[in-house]
Amino acid sequence: RTWAGSANGSLQLFGHSHGRMSSTSRSCDVGVDAWQLMPVDLERIRAHLAEQPAFYNEDLGETSEPEPDDSPAP
């Protein structure tokens, strides 16, 4: 998995995979079908991510866990 900003600690939150893609420590499905048909807030998402395996950055070819970038996307 890779996305713009993945090397800088940004999170990847996505839907439309219907809970079929596993989460990593910085990437997860936030579609309602993956969360008992309920919307989920960022606090709960962050708690879920903290319990997931380390993120493997395909662009860098390594496991990387930089500090999250909480700044808004440009």
Backbone as CSV, one residue per row, in Angstrom:
resi,resn,N_x,N_y,N_z,CA_x,CA_y,CA_z,C_x,C_y,C_z
1,ARG,0.826,-1.186,0.000,0.000,0.000,0.000,0.865,1.241,0.000
2,THR,0.437,2.210,-0.730,1.118,3.493,-0.733,0.126,4.578,-1.114
3,TRP,0.379,5.787,-0.660,-0.467,6.933,-0.992,0.367,8.195,-0.824
4,ALA,-0.093,9.270,-1.406,0.616,10.537,-1.259,0.720,10.869,0.224
5,GLY,1.906,11.130,0.689,2.110,11.455,2.097,2.406,10.255,2.977
6,SER,2.405,9.039,2.426,2.626,7.859,3.266,4.002,7.873,3.918
7,ALA,4.991,8.457,3.261,6.334,8.537,3.835,6.444,9.629,4.892
8,ASN,5.426,10.467,5.012,5.442,11.575,5.975,4.526,11.358,7.163
9,GLY,3.996,10.165,7.325,3.170,9.859,8.485,1.691,10.108,8.331
10,SER,1.233,10.442,7.119,-0.204,10.684,6.953,-0.978,9.363,7.044
11,LEU,-2.254,9.479,7.341,-3.132,8.319,7.411,-3.843,8.129,6.086
12,GLN,-4.184,6.886,5.782,-5.004,6.577,4.617,-6.309,5.984,5.147
13,LEU,-7.395,6.720,4.949,-8.713,6.256,5.367,-9.540,6.104,4.106
14,PHE,-10.137,4.945,3.930,-10.835,4.649,2.684,-12.109,3.881,2.954
15,GLY,-12.933,3.774,1.955,-14.158,2.987,2.010,-14.278,2.162,0.745
16,HIS,-15.441,1.633,0.508,-15.761,0.877,-0.700,-14.970,-0.415,-0.850
17,SER,-14.306,-0.878,0.199,-13.678,-2.203,0.128,-14.480,-3.199,0.961
18,HIS,-15.553,-2.707,1.572,-16.519,-3.537,2.307,-15.852,-4.394,3.377
19,GLY,-14.820,-3.830,4.035,-14.157,-4.530,5.124,-13.239,-5.649,4.684
20,ARG,-12.956,-5.744,3.384,-12.122,-6.842,2.883,-10.628,-6.545,2.906
21,MET,-10.237,-5.284,3.054,-8.816,-4.947,3.137,-8.420,-4.826,4.600
22,SER,-7.361,-5.511,4.982,-6.935,-5.452,6.374,-6.336,-4.094,6.695
23,SER,-6.424,-3.738,7.944,-5.872,-2.467,8.414,-4.392,-2.608,8.702
24,THR,-3.686,-1.477,8.664,-2.319,-1.388,9.167,-2.332,-0.298,10.219
25,SER,-1.180,0.016,10.755,-1.120,1.038,11.796,-1.396,2.444,11.277
26,ARG,-1.493,2.631,9.946,-1.786,3.951,9.393,-2.798,3.924,8.262
27,SER,-3.491,2.816,8.070,-4.423,2.698,6.950,-5.586,1.793,7.337
28,CYS,-6.823,2.266,7.078,-7.958,1.394,7.367,-9.212,1.823,6.607
29,ASP,-10.108,0.874,6.482,-11.415,1.066,5.859,-12.328,1.735,6.880
30,VAL,-12.872,2.890,6.527,-13.775,3.597,7.431,-15.213,3.594,6.918
31,GLY,-15.481,2.755,5.927,-16.849,2.625,5.432,-17.748,2.027,6.500
32,VAL,-19.003,2.418,6.507,-19.909,1.961,7.567,-20.071,0.447,7.594
33,ASP,-19.906,-0.222,6.442,-20.054,-1.676,6.445,-18.910,-2.376,7.175
34,ALA,-17.821,-1.680,7.444,-16.710,-2.239,8.216,-16.818,-1.899,9.707
35,TRP,-17.812,-1.077,10.071,-17.961,-0.605,11.449,-19.406,-0.780,11.941
36,GLN,-19.969,-1.950,11.806,-21.335,-2.270,12.256,-22.369,-1.258,11.752
37,LEU,-22.196,-0.816,10.518,-23.130,0.084,9.835,-23.314,1.422,10.554
38,MET,-22.256,1.844,11.243,-22.287,3.121,11.953,-21.112,3.978,11.513
39,PRO,-21.299,5.290,11.447,-20.145,6.155,11.183,-19.163,6.080,12.352
40,VAL,-17.911,6.354,12.091,-16.883,6.246,13.121,-16.110,7.572,13.201
41,ASP,-15.746,7.977,14.426,-15.017,9.233,14.581,-13.508,8.983,14.619
42,LEU,-12.736,10.055,14.483,-11.288,9.948,14.389,-10.668,9.354,15.647
43,GLU,-11.219,9.639,16.808,-10.698,9.068,18.052,-10.761,7.541,18.020
44,ARG,-11.884,7.003,17.587,-12.038,5.540,17.509,-11.152,4.958,16.408
45,ILE,-11.029,5.683,15.290,-10.150,5.222,14.206,-8.713,5.137,14.710
46,ARG,-8.245,6.185,15.404,-6.868,6.173,15.927,-6.655,5.027,16.920
47,ALA,-7.629,4.735,17.762,-7.517,3.611,18.702,-7.416,2.294,17.937
48,HIS,-8.208,2.154,16.890,-8.156,0.949,16.051,-6.791,0.815,15.380
49,LEU,-6.280,1.916,14.797,-4.984,1.889,14.120,-3.861,1.503,15.076
50,ALA,-3.946,1.951,16.327,-2.908,1.655,17.322,-2.796,0.159,17.605
51,GLU,-3.840,-0.592,17.324,-3.849,-2.038,17.580,-3.427,-2.854,16.364
52,GLN,-3.134,-2.197,15.233,-2.852,-2.890,13.978,-1.356,-3.102,13.772
53,PRO,-1.010,-4.029,12.849,0.414,-4.259,12.562,1.052,-3.031,11.936
54,ALA,2.368,-2.943,12.058,3.121,-1.813,11.515,2.848,-1.647,10.030
55,PHE,2.928,-0.419,9.598,2.705,-0.063,8.203,3.959,-0.344,7.383
56,TYR,3.795,-1.062,6.260,4.902,-1.311,5.331,4.744,-0.364,4.160
57,ASN,5.711,0.522,3.958,5.664,1.504,2.887,6.273,0.906,1.624
58,GLU,5.432,0.637,0.621,5.912,0.038,-0.618,6.847,0.962,-1.379
59,ASP,6.632,2.277,-1.287,7.517,3.217,-1.978,8.938,3.168,-1.405
60,LEU,9.044,3.044,-0.088,10.351,3.021,0.555,10.910,1.613,0.680
61,GLY,10.041,0.603,0.549,10.476,-0.779,0.698,10.855,-1.117,2.122
62,GLU,10.194,-0.484,3.072,10.523,-0.723,4.473,9.332,-0.426,5.365
63,THR,9.416,-0.955,6.563,8.428,-0.619,7.582,8.811,0.734,8.138
64,SER,7.846,1.634,8.156,8.149,2.982,8.640,7.022,3.469,9.524
65,GLU,7.382,4.080,10.613,6.409,4.612,11.554,6.785,6.030,11.952
66,PRO,6.808,6.979,11.002,7.081,8.359,11.391,5.941,8.914,12.226
67,GLU,6.214,10.009,12.898,5.171,10.674,13.661,4.051,11.093,12.724
68,PRO,2.785,10.899,13.108,1.679,11.291,12.251,1.678,12.786,11.974
69,ASP,1.304,13.127,10.773,1.182,14.527,10.371,-0.276,14.914,10.538
70,ASP,-0.591,15.678,11.583,-1.976,16.048,11.871,-2.417,17.315,11.143
71,SER,-1.530,17.855,10.315,-1.908,19.068,9.591,-2.912,18.737,8.496
72,PRO,-3.785,19.670,8.155,-4.761,19.413,7.101,-4.071,19.206,5.762
73,ALA,-4.690,18.390,4.927,-4.149,18.148,3.581,-4.202,19.439,2.775
74,PRO,-3.214,19.627,1.885,-3.224,20.852,1.072,-4.402,20.899,0.123
